[in-house]
Amino acid sequence: MSGKLKLKEAIKQHEQLTGVKVSQHELCELVEGKSKSSRYVTLSRLVTGKAKNISPDVVIKLCEKLKCDPNYLFGWNEL
């Protein structure tokens, strides 16, 4: 995986569209990891572009939660 996910942008977009705030804590629950701290590190790596890979299941969960599509999340096109 190259580049960082547009998670911050997707969170803002979701809030503008729905009026509902989504915290990074909520998103941590969607990523894979054995402990809360490891999930937070994984989410941080996804945001900064330092993650080596991402599970398709995690992409689907993030997109469902943020009401966006993978193309937007990966920055391939705009909503």
PDB file of N, CA, C and O in Angstrom:
ATOM      1  N   MET A   1       0.847  -1.167   0.000  1.00  0.00           N
ATOM      2  CA  MET A   1       0.000   0.000   0.000  1.00  0.00           C
ATOM      3  C   MET A   1       0.891   1.228   0.000  1.00  0.00           C
ATOM      4  O   MET A   1       1.840   1.302   0.781  1.00  0.00           O
ATOM      5  N   SER A   2       0.611   2.164  -0.839  1.00  0.00           N
ATOM      6  CA  SER A   2       1.403   3.382  -0.842  1.00  0.00           C
ATOM      7  C   SER A   2       0.496   4.569  -0.563  1.00  0.00           C
ATOM      8  O   SER A   2      -0.671   4.580  -0.955  1.00  0.00           O
ATOM      9  N   GLY A   3       1.042   5.565   0.118  1.00  0.00           N
ATOM     10  CA  GLY A   3       0.251   6.743   0.448  1.00  0.00           C
ATOM     11  C   GLY A   3      -0.594   6.530   1.686  1.00  0.00           C
ATOM     12  O   GLY A   3      -0.727   5.419   2.200  1.00  0.00           O
ATOM     13  N   LYS A   4      -1.150   7.617   2.141  1.00  0.00           N
ATOM     14  CA  LYS A   4      -1.973   7.514   3.332  1.00  0.00           C
ATOM     15  C   LYS A   4      -3.445   7.569   2.967  1.00  0.00           C
ATOM     16  O   LYS A   4      -3.834   8.157   1.957  1.00  0.00           O
ATOM     17  N   LEU A   5      -4.250   6.947   3.806  1.00  0.00           N
ATOM     18  CA  LEU A   5      -5.689   6.982   3.598  1.00  0.00           C
ATOM     19  C   LEU A   5      -6.218   8.356   3.968  1.00  0.00           C
ATOM     20  O   LEU A   5      -5.666   9.033   4.835  1.00  0.00           O
ATOM     21  N   LYS A   6      -7.267   8.753   3.318  1.00  0.00           N
ATOM     22  CA  LYS A   6      -7.876  10.054   3.585  1.00  0.00           C
ATOM     23  C   LYS A   6      -8.892   9.926   4.724  1.00  0.00           C
ATOM     24  O   LYS A   6     -10.049  10.322   4.583  1.00  0.00           O
ATOM     25  N   LEU A   7      -8.443   9.367   5.856  1.00  0.00           N
ATOM     26  CA  LEU A   7      -9.350   9.151   6.974  1.00  0.00           C
ATOM     27  C   LEU A   7      -9.832  10.461   7.584  1.00  0.00           C
ATOM     28  O   LEU A   7     -11.021  10.612   7.868  1.00  0.00           O
ATOM     29  N   LYS A   8      -8.929  11.399   7.787  1.00  0.00           N
ATOM     30  CA  LYS A   8      -9.333  12.673   8.390  1.00  0.00           C
ATOM     31  C   LYS A   8     -10.339  13.387   7.497  1.00  0.00           C
ATOM     32  O   LYS A   8     -11.321  13.949   7.984  1.00  0.00           O
ATOM     33  N   GLU A   9     -10.095  13.364   6.201  1.00  0.00           N
ATOM     34  CA  GLU A   9     -11.006  13.993   5.263  1.00  0.00           C
ATOM     35  C   GLU A   9     -12.354  13.275   5.248  1.00  0.00           C
ATOM     36  O   GLU A   9     -13.406  13.912   5.191  1.00  0.00           O
ATOM     37  N   ALA A  10     -12.310  11.941   5.299  1.00  0.00           N
ATOM     38  CA  ALA A  10     -13.544  11.153   5.299  1.00  0.00           C
ATOM     39  C   ALA A  10     -14.353  11.399   6.573  1.00  0.00           C
ATOM     40  O   ALA A  10     -15.583  11.433   6.532  1.00  0.00           O
ATOM     41  N   ILE A  11     -13.663  11.570   7.704  1.00  0.00           N
ATOM     42  CA  ILE A  11     -14.356  11.869   8.965  1.00  0.00           C
ATOM     43  C   ILE A  11     -15.061  13.220   8.858  1.00  0.00           C
ATOM     44  O   ILE A  11     -16.219  13.351   9.255  1.00  0.00           O
ATOM     45  N   LYS A  12     -14.368  14.219   8.324  1.00  0.00           N
ATOM     46  CA  LYS A  12     -14.968  15.551   8.163  1.00  0.00           C
ATOM     47  C   LYS A  12     -16.142  15.499   7.192  1.00  0.00           C
ATOM     48  O   LYS A  12     -17.188  16.099   7.442  1.00  0.00           O
ATOM     49  N   GLN A  13     -15.968  14.784   6.086  1.00  0.00           N
ATOM     50  CA  GLN A  13     -17.033  14.657   5.095  1.00  0.00           C
ATOM     51  C   GLN A  13     -18.262  13.990   5.715  1.00  0.00           C
ATOM     52  O   GLN A  13     -19.389  14.427   5.485  1.00  0.00           O
ATOM     53  N   HIS A  14     -18.046  12.942   6.494  1.00  0.00           N
ATOM     54  CA  HIS A  14     -19.139  12.232   7.152  1.00  0.00           C
ATOM     55  C   HIS A  14     -19.889  13.169   8.092  1.00  0.00           C
ATOM     56  O   HIS A  14     -21.119  13.176   8.122  1.00  0.00           O
ATOM     57  N   GLU A  15     -19.143  13.957   8.856  1.00  0.00           N
ATOM     58  CA  GLU A  15     -19.770  14.886   9.794  1.00  0.00           C
ATOM     59  C   GLU A  15     -20.595  15.948   9.057  1.00  0.00           C
ATOM     60  O   GLU A  15     -21.684  16.314   9.499  1.00  0.00           O
ATOM     61  N   GLN A  16     -20.072  16.433   7.942  1.00  0.00           N
ATOM     62  CA  GLN A  16     -20.804  17.436   7.160  1.00  0.00           C
ATOM     63  C   GLN A  16     -22.088  16.854   6.568  1.00  0.00           C
ATOM     64  O   GLN A  16     -23.120  17.524   6.543  1.00  0.00           O
ATOM     65  N   LEU A  17     -22.028  15.626   6.101  1.00  0.00           N
ATOM     66  CA  LEU A  17     -23.183  15.002   5.465  1.00  0.00           C
ATOM     67  C   LEU A  17     -24.247  14.561   6.467  1.00  0.00           C
ATOM     68  O   LEU A  17     -25.445  14.685   6.209  1.00  0.00           O
ATOM     69  N   THR A  18     -23.797  14.042   7.619  1.00  0.00           N
ATOM     70  CA  THR A  18     -24.740  13.436   8.568  1.00  0.00           C
ATOM     71  C   THR A  18     -24.953  14.252   9.830  1.00  0.00           C
ATOM     72  O   THR A  18     -25.959  14.078  10.517  1.00  0.00           O
ATOM     73  N   GLY A  19     -24.019  15.141  10.144  1.00  0.00           N
ATOM     74  CA  GLY A  19     -24.095  15.872  11.404  1.00  0.00           C
ATOM     75  C   GLY A  19     -23.638  15.054  12.597  1.00  0.00           C
ATOM     76  O   GLY A  19     -23.773  15.492  13.740  1.00  0.00           O
ATOM     77  N   VAL A  20     -23.098  13.867  12.343  1.00  0.00           N
ATOM     78  CA  VAL A  20     -22.654  12.961  13.403  1.00  0.00           C
ATOM     79  C   VAL A  20     -21.134  12.899  13.411  1.00  0.00           C
ATOM     80  O   VAL A  20     -20.510  12.641  12.381  1.00  0.00           O
ATOM     81  N   LYS A  21     -20.545  13.135  14.572  1.00  0.00           N
ATOM     82  CA  LYS A  21     -19.093  13.049  14.697  1.00  0.00           C
ATOM     83  C   LYS A  21     -18.676  11.598  14.890  1.00  0.00           C
ATOM     84  O   LYS A  21     -19.317  10.845  15.622  1.00  0.00           O
ATOM     85  N   VAL A  22     -17.599  11.223  14.227  1.00  0.00           N
ATOM     86  CA  VAL A  22     -16.999   9.898  14.394  1.00  0.00           C
ATOM     87  C   VAL A  22     -15.608  10.119  14.957  1.00  0.00           C
ATOM     88  O   VAL A  22     -14.802  10.839  14.369  1.00  0.00           O
ATOM     89  N   SER A  23     -15.327   9.506  16.085  1.00  0.00           N
ATOM     90  CA  SER A  23     -14.019   9.683  16.708  1.00  0.00           C
ATOM     91  C   SER A  23     -13.030   8.641  16.189  1.00  0.00           C
ATOM     92  O   SER A  23     -13.414   7.590  15.675  1.00  0.00           O
ATOM     93  N   GLN A  24     -11.762   8.961  16.338  1.00  0.00           N
ATOM     94  CA  GLN A  24     -10.741   7.985  15.956  1.00  0.00           C
ATOM     95  C   GLN A  24     -10.831   6.761  16.856  1.00  0.00           C
ATOM     96  O   GLN A  24     -10.474   5.656  16.447  1.00  0.00           O
ATOM     97  N   HIS A  25     -11.313   6.958  18.091  1.00  0.00           N
ATOM     98  CA  HIS A  25     -11.513   5.819  19.002  1.00  0.00           C
ATOM     99  C   HIS A  25     -12.511   4.831  18.391  1.00  0.00           C
ATOM    100  O   HIS A  25     -12.298   3.620  18.447  1.00  0.00           O
ATOM    101  N   GLU A  26     -13.597   5.344  17.811  1.00  0.00           N
ATOM    102  CA  GLU A  26     -14.580   4.473  17.166  1.00  0.00           C
ATOM    103  C   GLU A  26     -13.957   3.732  15.987  1.00  0.00           C
ATOM    104  O   GLU A  26     -14.235   2.553  15.766  1.00  0.00           O
ATOM    105  N   LEU A  27     -13.117   4.429  15.238  1.00  0.00           N
ATOM    106  CA  LEU A  27     -12.471   3.791  14.093  1.00  0.00           C
ATOM    107  C   LEU A  27     -11.465   2.734  14.526  1.00  0.00           C
ATOM    108  O   LEU A  27     -11.258   1.747  13.820  1.00  0.00           O
ATOM    109  N   CYS A  28     -10.841   2.934  15.679  1.00  0.00           N
ATOM    110  CA  CYS A  28      -9.887   1.942  16.194  1.00  0.00           C
ATOM    111  C   CYS A  28     -10.555   0.591  16.398  1.00  0.00           C
ATOM    112  O   CYS A  28      -9.932  -0.457  16.225  1.00  0.00           O
ATOM    113  N   GLU A  29     -11.828   0.629  16.769  1.00  0.00           N
ATOM    114  CA  GLU A  29     -12.555  -0.623  16.995  1.00  0.00           C
ATOM    115  C   GLU A  29     -12.753  -1.405  15.695  1.00  0.00           C
ATOM    116  O   GLU A  29     -13.040  -2.601  15.732  1.00  0.00           O
ATOM    117  N   LEU A  30     -12.604  -0.748  14.564  1.00  0.00           N
ATOM    118  CA  LEU A  30     -12.830  -1.393  13.277  1.00  0.00           C
ATOM    119  C   LEU A  30     -11.573  -2.038  12.702  1.00  0.00           C
ATOM    120  O   LEU A  30     -11.668  -2.922  11.851  1.00  0.00           O
ATOM    121  N   VAL A  31     -10.398  -1.606  13.155  1.00  0.00           N
ATOM    122  CA  VAL A  31      -9.155  -2.151  12.609  1.00  0.00           C
ATOM    123  C   VAL A  31      -8.722  -3.377  13.398  1.00  0.00           C
ATOM    124  O   VAL A  31      -9.163  -3.608  14.524  1.00  0.00           O
ATOM    125  N   GLU A  32      -7.856  -4.147  12.779  1.00  0.00           N
ATOM    126  CA  GLU A  32      -7.411  -5.392  13.385  1.00  0.00           C
ATOM    127  C   GLU A  32      -6.317  -5.135  14.408  1.00  0.00           C
ATOM    128  O   GLU A  32      -5.466  -4.265  14.221  1.00  0.00           O
ATOM    129  N   GLY A  33      -6.347  -5.891  15.478  1.00  0.00           N
ATOM    130  CA  GLY A  33      -5.325  -5.802  16.505  1.00  0.00           C
ATOM    131  C   GLY A  33      -5.771  -6.534  17.750  1.00  0.00           C
ATOM    132  O   GLY A  33      -6.964  -6.641  18.031  1.00  0.00           O
ATOM    133  N   LYS A  34      -4.807  -7.034  18.487  1.00  0.00           N
ATOM    134  CA  LYS A  34      -5.138  -7.814  19.680  1.00  0.00           C
ATOM    135  C   LYS A  34      -5.528  -6.944  20.856  1.00  0.00           C
ATOM    136  O   LYS A  34      -6.356  -7.336  21.678  1.00  0.00           O
ATOM    137  N   SER A  35      -4.938  -5.769  20.938  1.00  0.00           N
ATOM    138  CA  SER A  35      -5.237  -4.879  22.063  1.00  0.00           C
ATOM    139  C   SER A  35      -5.684  -3.522  21.532  1.00  0.00           C
ATOM    140  O   SER A  35      -5.514  -3.205  20.355  1.00  0.00           O
ATOM    141  N   LYS A  36      -6.255  -2.739  22.427  1.00  0.00           N
ATOM    142  CA  LYS A  36      -6.709  -1.399  22.057  1.00  0.00           C
ATOM    143  C   LYS A  36      -5.542  -0.549  21.557  1.00  0.00           C
ATOM    144  O   LYS A  36      -5.676   0.191  20.582  1.00  0.00           O
ATOM    145  N   SER A  37      -4.403  -0.659  22.229  1.00  0.00           N
ATOM    146  CA  SER A  37      -3.247   0.143  21.835  1.00  0.00           C
ATOM    147  C   SER A  37      -2.703  -0.287  20.477  1.00  0.00           C
ATOM    148  O   SER A  37      -2.265   0.558  19.695  1.00  0.00           O
ATOM    149  N   SER A  38      -2.724  -1.579  20.185  1.00  0.00           N
ATOM    150  CA  SER A  38      -2.228  -2.030  18.878  1.00  0.00           C
ATOM    151  C   SER A  38      -3.175  -1.595  17.757  1.00  0.00           C
ATOM    152  O   SER A  38      -2.725  -1.301  16.649  1.00  0.00           O
ATOM    153  N   ARG A  39      -4.477  -1.554  18.035  1.00  0.00           N
ATOM    154  CA  ARG A  39      -5.435  -1.063  17.031  1.00  0.00           C
ATOM    155  C   ARG A  39      -5.222   0.424  16.779  1.00  0.00           C
ATOM    156  O   ARG A  39      -5.324   0.879  15.639  1.00  0.00           O
ATOM    157  N   TYR A  40      -4.927   1.186  17.830  1.00  0.00           N
ATOM    158  CA  TYR A  40      -4.674   2.617  17.668  1.00  0.00           C
ATOM    159  C   TYR A  40      -3.411   2.841  16.826  1.00  0.00           C
ATOM    160  O   TYR A  40      -3.384   3.717  15.962  1.00  0.00           O
ATOM    161  N   VAL A  41      -2.373   2.048  17.084  1.00  0.00           N
ATOM    162  CA  VAL A  41      -1.131   2.163  16.301  1.00  0.00           C
ATOM    163  C   VAL A  41      -1.409   1.841  14.838  1.00  0.00           C
ATOM    164  O   VAL A  41      -0.910   2.526  13.945  1.00  0.00           O
ATOM    165  N   THR A  42      -2.200   0.803  14.588  1.00  0.00           N
ATOM    166  CA  THR A  42      -2.551   0.434  13.218  1.00  0.00           C
ATOM    167  C   THR A  42      -3.299   1.569  12.539  1.00  0.00           C
ATOM    168  O   THR A  42      -2.996   1.912  11.396  1.00  0.00           O
ATOM    169  N   LEU A  43      -4.274   2.156  13.227  1.00  0.00           N
ATOM    170  CA  LEU A  43      -5.019   3.280  12.652  1.00  0.00           C
ATOM    171  C   LEU A  43      -4.094   4.454  12.370  1.00  0.00           C
ATOM    172  O   LEU A  43      -4.202   5.099  11.327  1.00  0.00           O
ATOM    173  N   SER A  44      -3.189   4.731  13.295  1.00  0.00           N
ATOM    174  CA  SER A  44      -2.235   5.818  13.111  1.00  0.00           C
ATOM    175  C   SER A  44      -1.365   5.577  11.881  1.00  0.00           C
ATOM    176  O   SER A  44      -1.099   6.504  11.115  1.00  0.00           O
ATOM    177  N   ARG A  45      -0.929   4.354  11.693  1.00  0.00           N
ATOM    178  CA  ARG A  45      -0.110   4.012  10.521  1.00  0.00           C
ATOM    179  C   ARG A  45      -0.900   4.161   9.226  1.00  0.00           C
ATOM    180  O   ARG A  45      -0.348   4.562   8.202  1.00  0.00           O
ATOM    181  N   LEU A  46      -2.187   3.842   9.271  1.00  0.00           N
ATOM    182  CA  LEU A  46      -3.026   4.017   8.093  1.00  0.00           C
ATOM    183  C   LEU A  46      -3.164   5.495   7.744  1.00  0.00           C
ATOM    184  O   LEU A  46      -3.129   5.868   6.572  1.00  0.00           O
ATOM    185  N   VAL A  47      -3.320   6.331   8.761  1.00  0.00           N
ATOM    186  CA  VAL A  47      -3.479   7.773   8.549  1.00  0.00           C
ATOM    187  C   VAL A  47      -2.192   8.390   8.008  1.00  0.00           C
ATOM    188  O   VAL A  47      -2.239   9.249   7.127  1.00  0.00           O
ATOM    189  N   THR A  48      -1.050   7.961   8.526  1.00  0.00           N
ATOM    190  CA  THR A  48       0.223   8.560   8.141  1.00  0.00           C
ATOM    191  C   THR A  48       0.837   7.936   6.889  1.00  0.00           C
ATOM    192  O   THR A  48       1.815   8.458   6.353  1.00  0.00           O
ATOM    193  N   GLY A  49       0.275   6.831   6.424  1.00  0.00           N
ATOM    194  CA  GLY A  49       0.810   6.177   5.236  1.00  0.00           C
ATOM    195  C   GLY A  49       1.953   5.226   5.529  1.00  0.00           C
ATOM    196  O   GLY A  49       2.657   4.803   4.611  1.00  0.00           O
ATOM    197  N   LYS A  50       2.148   4.885   6.787  1.00  0.00           N
ATOM    198  CA  LYS A  50       3.243   3.990   7.158  1.00  0.00           C
ATOM    199  C   LYS A  50       2.829   2.526   7.243  1.00  0.00           C
ATOM    200  O   LYS A  50       3.663   1.660   7.509  1.00  0.00           O
ATOM    201  N   ALA A  51       1.547   2.243   7.020  1.00  0.00           N
ATOM    202  CA  ALA A  51       1.070   0.856   7.064  1.00  0.00           C
ATOM    203  C   ALA A  51       1.587   0.105   5.847  1.00  0.00           C
ATOM    204  O   ALA A  51       1.619   0.647   4.742  1.00  0.00           O
ATOM    205  N   LYS A  52       1.983  -1.121   6.048  1.00  0.00           N
ATOM    206  CA  LYS A  52       2.492  -1.948   4.949  1.00  0.00           C
ATOM    207  C   LYS A  52       1.343  -2.518   4.114  1.00  0.00           C
ATOM    208  O   LYS A  52       1.472  -2.692   2.902  1.00  0.00           O
ATOM    209  N   ASN A  53       0.218  -2.807   4.777  1.00  0.00           N
ATOM    210  CA  ASN A  53      -0.942  -3.346   4.079  1.00  0.00           C
ATOM    211  C   ASN A  53      -2.198  -3.066   4.893  1.00  0.00           C
ATOM    212  O   ASN A  53      -2.134  -2.635   6.044  1.00  0.00           O
ATOM    213  N   ILE A  54      -3.330  -3.320   4.272  1.00  0.00           N
ATOM    214  CA  ILE A  54      -4.613  -3.151   4.943  1.00  0.00           C
ATOM    215  C   ILE A  54      -5.543  -4.251   4.444  1.00  0.00           C
ATOM    216  O   ILE A  54      -5.606  -4.537   3.249  1.00  0.00           O
ATOM    217  N   SER A  55      -6.244  -4.845   5.358  1.00  0.00           N
ATOM    218  CA  SER A  55      -7.175  -5.909   5.017  1.00  0.00           C
ATOM    219  C   SER A  55      -8.388  -5.330   4.284  1.00  0.00           C
ATOM    220  O   SER A  55      -8.896  -4.274   4.660  1.00  0.00           O
ATOM    221  N   PRO A  56      -8.846  -6.014   3.247  1.00  0.00           N
ATOM    222  CA  PRO A  56     -10.059  -5.547   2.560  1.00  0.00           C
ATOM    223  C   PRO A  56     -11.253  -5.424   3.520  1.00  0.00           C
ATOM    224  O   PRO A  56     -12.100  -4.547   3.353  1.00  0.00           O
ATOM    225  N   ASP A  57     -11.313  -6.304   4.519  1.00  0.00           N
ATOM    226  CA  ASP A  57     -12.401  -6.227   5.498  1.00  0.00           C
ATOM    227  C   ASP A  57     -12.364  -4.920   6.274  1.00  0.00           C
ATOM    228  O   ASP A  57     -13.411  -4.346   6.572  1.00  0.00           O
ATOM    229  N   VAL A  58     -11.173  -4.448   6.601  1.00  0.00           N
ATOM    230  CA  VAL A  58     -11.023  -3.184   7.327  1.00  0.00           C
ATOM    231  C   VAL A  58     -11.449  -2.018   6.437  1.00  0.00           C
ATOM    232  O   VAL A  58     -12.109  -1.089   6.902  1.00  0.00           O
ATOM    233  N   VAL A  59     -11.074  -2.065   5.166  1.00  0.00           N
ATOM    234  CA  VAL A  59     -11.473  -1.014   4.224  1.00  0.00           C
ATOM    235  C   VAL A  59     -12.997  -0.950   4.151  1.00  0.00           C
ATOM    236  O   VAL A  59     -13.578   0.135   4.191  1.00  0.00           O
ATOM    237  N   ILE A  60     -13.635  -2.101   4.046  1.00  0.00           N
ATOM    238  CA  ILE A  60     -15.097  -2.150   3.972  1.00  0.00           C
ATOM    239  C   ILE A  60     -15.722  -1.580   5.240  1.00  0.00           C
ATOM    240  O   ILE A  60     -16.672  -0.800   5.163  1.00  0.00           O
ATOM    241  N   LYS A  61     -15.205  -1.957   6.399  1.00  0.00           N
ATOM    242  CA  LYS A  61     -15.742  -1.454   7.666  1.00  0.00           C
ATOM    243  C   LYS A  61     -15.577   0.056   7.789  1.00  0.00           C
ATOM    244  O   LYS A  61     -16.499   0.753   8.212  1.00  0.00           O
ATOM    245  N   LEU A  62     -14.403   0.558   7.420  1.00  0.00           N
ATOM    246  CA  LEU A  62     -14.167   2.001   7.485  1.00  0.00           C
ATOM    247  C   LEU A  62     -15.102   2.746   6.536  1.00  0.00           C
ATOM    248  O   LEU A  62     -15.663   3.782   6.894  1.00  0.00           O
ATOM    249  N   CYS A  63     -15.266   2.220   5.340  1.00  0.00           N
ATOM    250  CA  CYS A  63     -16.138   2.876   4.360  1.00  0.00           C
ATOM    251  C   CYS A  63     -17.596   2.865   4.820  1.00  0.00           C
ATOM    252  O   CYS A  63     -18.311   3.851   4.644  1.00  0.00           O
ATOM    253  N   GLU A  64     -18.030   1.766   5.400  1.00  0.00           N
ATOM    254  CA  GLU A  64     -19.409   1.704   5.908  1.00  0.00           C
ATOM    255  C   GLU A  64     -19.615   2.706   7.033  1.00  0.00           C
ATOM    256  O   GLU A  64     -20.627   3.407   7.068  1.00  0.00           O
ATOM    257  N   LYS A  65     -18.666   2.775   7.943  1.00  0.00           N
ATOM    258  CA  LYS A  65     -18.782   3.681   9.082  1.00  0.00           C
ATOM    259  C   LYS A  65     -18.754   5.140   8.632  1.00  0.00           C
ATOM    260  O   LYS A  65     -19.502   5.966   9.154  1.00  0.00           O
ATOM    261  N   LEU A  66     -17.893   5.461   7.664  1.00  0.00           N
ATOM    262  CA  LEU A  66     -17.704   6.843   7.228  1.00  0.00           C
ATOM    263  C   LEU A  66     -18.567   7.207   6.017  1.00  0.00           C
ATOM    264  O   LEU A  66     -18.509   8.333   5.523  1.00  0.00           O
ATOM    265  N   LYS A  67     -19.359   6.258   5.548  1.00  0.00           N
ATOM    266  CA  LYS A  67     -20.256   6.495   4.413  1.00  0.00           C
ATOM    267  C   LYS A  67     -19.504   7.049   3.190  1.00  0.00           C
ATOM    268  O   LYS A  67     -19.894   8.053   2.595  1.00  0.00           O
ATOM    269  N   CYS A  68     -18.426   6.362   2.847  1.00  0.00           N
ATOM    270  CA  CYS A  68     -17.652   6.734   1.663  1.00  0.00           C
ATOM    271  C   CYS A  68     -17.292   5.458   0.916  1.00  0.00           C
ATOM    272  O   CYS A  68     -17.574   4.356   1.387  1.00  0.00           O
ATOM    273  N   ASP A  69     -16.678   5.606  -0.231  1.00  0.00           N
ATOM    274  CA  ASP A  69     -16.256   4.414  -0.963  1.00  0.00           C
ATOM    275  C   ASP A  69     -14.729   4.307  -0.924  1.00  0.00           C
ATOM    276  O   ASP A  69     -14.044   5.282  -0.616  1.00  0.00           O
ATOM    277  N   PRO A  70     -14.203   3.133  -1.235  1.00  0.00           N
ATOM    278  CA  PRO A  70     -12.754   2.937  -1.187  1.00  0.00           C
ATOM    279  C   PRO A  70     -11.991   3.906  -2.086  1.00  0.00           C
ATOM    280  O   PRO A  70     -10.883   4.319  -1.744  1.00  0.00           O
ATOM    281  N   ASN A  71     -12.565   4.273  -3.225  1.00  0.00           N
ATOM    282  CA  ASN A  71     -11.893   5.216  -4.116  1.00  0.00           C
ATOM    283  C   ASN A  71     -11.620   6.533  -3.401  1.00  0.00           C
ATOM    284  O   ASN A  71     -10.531   7.094  -3.526  1.00  0.00           O
ATOM    285  N   TYR A  72     -12.595   7.024  -2.657  1.00  0.00           N
ATOM    286  CA  TYR A  72     -12.402   8.273  -1.914  1.00  0.00           C
ATOM    287  C   TYR A  72     -11.375   8.065  -0.803  1.00  0.00           C
ATOM    288  O   TYR A  72     -10.478   8.889  -0.622  1.00  0.00           O
ATOM    289  N   LEU A  73     -11.504   6.967  -0.061  1.00  0.00           N
ATOM    290  CA  LEU A  73     -10.623   6.711   1.068  1.00  0.00           C
ATOM    291  C   LEU A  73      -9.157   6.627   0.643  1.00  0.00           C
ATOM    292  O   LEU A  73      -8.272   7.091   1.363  1.00  0.00           O
ATOM    293  N   PHE A  74      -8.902   6.041  -0.517  1.00  0.00           N
ATOM    294  CA  PHE A  74      -7.536   5.919  -1.012  1.00  0.00           C
ATOM    295  C   PHE A  74      -7.108   7.131  -1.840  1.00  0.00           C
ATOM    296  O   PHE A  74      -5.968   7.196  -2.301  1.00  0.00           O
ATOM    297  N   GLY A  75      -8.016   8.090  -2.029  1.00  0.00           N
ATOM    298  CA  GLY A  75      -7.674   9.304  -2.760  1.00  0.00           C
ATOM    299  C   GLY A  75      -7.656   9.139  -4.264  1.00  0.00           C
ATOM    300  O   GLY A  75      -7.024   9.927  -4.968  1.00  0.00           O
ATOM    301  N   TRP A  76      -8.345   8.118  -4.769  1.00  0.00           N
ATOM    302  CA  TRP A  76      -8.358   7.882  -6.213  1.00  0.00           C
ATOM    303  C   TRP A  76      -9.341   8.785  -6.922  1.00  0.00           C
ATOM    304  O   TRP A  76      -9.176   9.060  -8.110  1.00  0.00           O
ATOM    305  N   ASN A  77     -10.373   9.259  -6.215  1.00  0.00           N
ATOM    306  CA  ASN A  77     -11.298  10.236  -6.775  1.00  0.00           C
ATOM    307  C   ASN A  77     -12.025  10.931  -5.620  1.00  0.00           C
ATOM    308  O   ASN A  77     -11.933  10.499  -4.471  1.00  0.00           O
ATOM    309  N   GLU A  78     -12.719  11.970  -5.923  1.00  0.00           N
ATOM    310  CA  GLU A  78     -13.446  12.718  -4.897  1.00  0.00           C
ATOM    311  C   GLU A  78     -14.887  12.232  -4.850  1.00  0.00           C
ATOM    312  O   GLU A  78     -15.393  11.667  -5.819  1.00  0.00           O
ATOM    313  N   LEU A  79     -15.553  12.460  -3.699  1.00  0.00           N
ATOM    314  CA  LEU A  79     -16.974  12.088  -3.561  1.00  0.00           C
ATOM    315  C   LEU A  79     -17.847  12.870  -4.492  1.00  0.00           C
ATOM    316  O   LEU A  79     -19.063  12.680  -4.504  1.00  0.00           O
TER     317      LEU A  79
END
